[in-house]
């Protein structure tokens, strides 16, 4: 992806339709860099794809049929954990790109800047985890994955408020809840390199949740809606999984998600 892609939407669409993992990492980072350097023209120039391109070899299973992971004791469980994390970060690249491309023209340049920066972060996270996975003798795509994250994007493709409510403020916030315990388990295994990767991701995810929360609150103000009531209603409508604790209240609060938003509907 170079500066010959003059229109923002065209560049984002091209990155979304890049399926090979390393190429998608480069494409996402290039779009973010070209936008930051003023090489891309702001505006809407074509629809985002319904689905991004992913590696052809990915095998999808329904979430309920995914193999159960044990408590990290065996090498197989460790590999399954890092593969699952790789998939989450890979899809997160596309979620951030789609947010910027689908809603950016209506939401403004600051919105685009924020979510392209998120996409670049997610690309870096994926690259770190893919390298970790390769050190364990496996490539991304070698194990089955589920499609739950992208289906949340499809369900909210018509409304930026619903997308913000569900993707950064539910799905990414869930990462704040579960990552600390995973980090501790990885550290207990003596894997300090893996623990450092997870620490980096946790710090970045707090910022990502905060970006989603900031734009959601600004949108509610423009629409004259109560943000807490609006968020709860959108989560009830568009998130079928139900909010389950335990919650990392301090990290959620740092991400702009106060306890009174989620505690009453968990």
N, C-alpha and C positions, 0 to 999 in steps of 0.2 A: 504494500500500500504506500504510494508516494504522493507527492503534492499534485500530481496530475489529476487526482480525484478532487475536483474543485468544489463539488457540492457535498455538504455534510451528510445528507440522507443517503446519497449514493455510496459514500465511503463506509457508513455504518452497515448498510445493506450488504455490501461486499464482504465485510468482516463476518456478519451473521451467516453468510452462505459459504464460508470457509470451513470445511469439515475436518481437515487433518489437524490434530491437536497443536503441534508446534506452530503450524502456519496460522492457526486462529490466535494463538498467543501473540505472535508478531503483528498480525493484522489489528488486533484490539489495541495494542500498545502504540502502533503507528497512527491509528485514528485519533487516539487521545493526544499524541504528540503533535500531529498536524493541526488539530483544533487549537491546542494551546499556543502554537506558533502562528496562528492566523492564516493558515494555508487553506482552510475549508470555509466555504460560503454558507452562512446560516440560512436556514429555510427548509421547507418540506419539498422534496423532489422525488416522490414515489413511495409506495406503501412498503412497510416492513413485511418480511415473509411470515406466514403463519407458523412455520417451524424453521429454526436454524438448521444448518447442515452440521451433522455430527459424524464421527468415524463410522464407516460402513459396517465394520465388524461388531459394533456394539449389540449385545443381546439384551433385550428388554424383558423384564418380568414384572407382573403386578406387585406392588409393595408387599402384599400379604404372602407372596410366594418367594420373596427374597430369602436366600439361606440365612439362618440365624447365626449371628456372630457370638462367639463365647466371650470370656472375660480377658482376652488378650494373652492368655497363657501360651498358646501354641504359636508356632511360626505362621501356620495357616490363618489363624485369627488375626495376627498382626498384619499380614498382607491384605486380608479382606478389609480391615479397618482403613488402611491407607488407600486402597482402591476406592472404597466408598467416599472418602474425603476428596479424592481426585475428581470423582464424578460431580460431587457437590460444587467444587470450585470451577470445574469446566462449564457446567450449566450456568453458574453465577456470572461468568463472562458474558454469556448471551443475554441473561436477564438484565444486566446493566446496559449493554448495548441497545437492547430493544427498548428499554425505558427512555434512553436519550433519543433514539430514532423515532419511536412511535409518538411520544408526547412532547418532544423538545420544542417543536415549532410553536405549539400553543403555550408552553410553560416558560419559554424564554432562555436566553443564553446562559445564565447562571445555573439553571437546571441542567442544561446540556453539559456544562463544564464539570459539575459535580458528578454526574453519572458516568461520564467518560473517564473521569479519574477513578471512580469505583471499578469500572471495567478493566482499567490498567492494573489496579491492585489485584483483582481476581485472577487476571492473567499471570501475574507474578506468583500468586499463591499456587495456582495450578502447576506452574513450571517447577516450583520448589517441591511440591508433592510428587509430581511425575518423576523427578530425579530421585527422590527418596524411594519410590516404588521400584525404579530400575535397579537401585542398589540392593533391593530385596529379590531381584531376579524376575520382575514382572513388568509388563507394559500396561498403560491404561487401555481398557477395552478387553483385557483377558478374562475378566469376570463379569457376570451379569449385573445389570443396573436397573433401577426403576425410573419411571418418567414423571413422578409426582411433582417435581419442581417446575417443569415446563408446563404441566397441565394447569398449575396455578396462574401462570402467565396468560395462557389461552383464555381462562375463565374471566380474566380482568382486562382483556385487551381493549375493551370499549370505554374504560373509565380510569383516568389517571389516579383518582382518589382511591378507588378499589385496589389498583395495582400497588400504590404506596402503602396502603393499609396492610396488605397481605404479604408482599414480598420483603421489603426491608423491615416492617414493623411486626411481622409474625415469623416468617421463615428465617430471616437473618437473626432476629432476636432469639430464636430457638438455639442458634449456634452459641450465643452468649451463655445460655443455660448449660449446654452439654459439654462445651470445649474444656472448661477447667478440670472436670473429672477425667476426661480423656487424657489431658495433659499430665495429670498426676500419675495415671496408669502408665503412660509412656515413660515418664521419668523413673518410676519404680522399676521398669524393665531395664534401666540403665541406658536408655536411648536419649542422651542429652541433645543430640542433633535434632531428633524428631520433636522433642519438647520445645526447642527454640523456634522451630517452624510454627508450632501451634500457638506459642506466645505471640509471635508476629501476627498471625491470623486473628487472634482474639483482639489484639489492640486495634487492628484495622477494622474489624467487624463492628466494634463499638462506634467508630466514626461513621461507618456505613449506615448503621441504624439511625444515628443522629442526623445524617443527611436526609434519609427518608422521612424522619419525624419532622424536621424543619420544613420541608416542602409540603408535607401533609398539613401541618398547622397553618402555613401561609395560604394554602388552597382553601381550607375551612374558613379562614378569615375573609377571603374574597367572596366565598359563597354564603357568608353569614351563617355558618353552622357551628354548633358546639363540637369541638374536636373530639372530646372523649366519647360523647354519644354517637357521633358520626363514625368513629373508628369501630366502636363496639357493634354497631349495626352492620357495617361493611364486613367485619370479620364473621359475624353470624351468618351473613348471606353468602360469602364467597370462600370461606375456609371451612371445609368439612371435617378436618382432622380433630377439632376441639383443642383448646389450650390446656396443656398438661404441665404441672410443676414437676420437680421443684424449679423455682425461678431464681435466676441470678439477679436479685433486685438491684444491687449496687451498679452492676454493669448496664442493666436496662435503664436505670435512672440516668447514668452517664450518657446513654444513647437517646435521651429525651423521651423515655417511655416510663412515666410514673406508675407506681404500683396500683393506683386506683383505676387505671385503664383496664388492666387484665385480671386483677385478683377477683373481681366480682363475677367474671364470666368464665373463669377457669373451671 
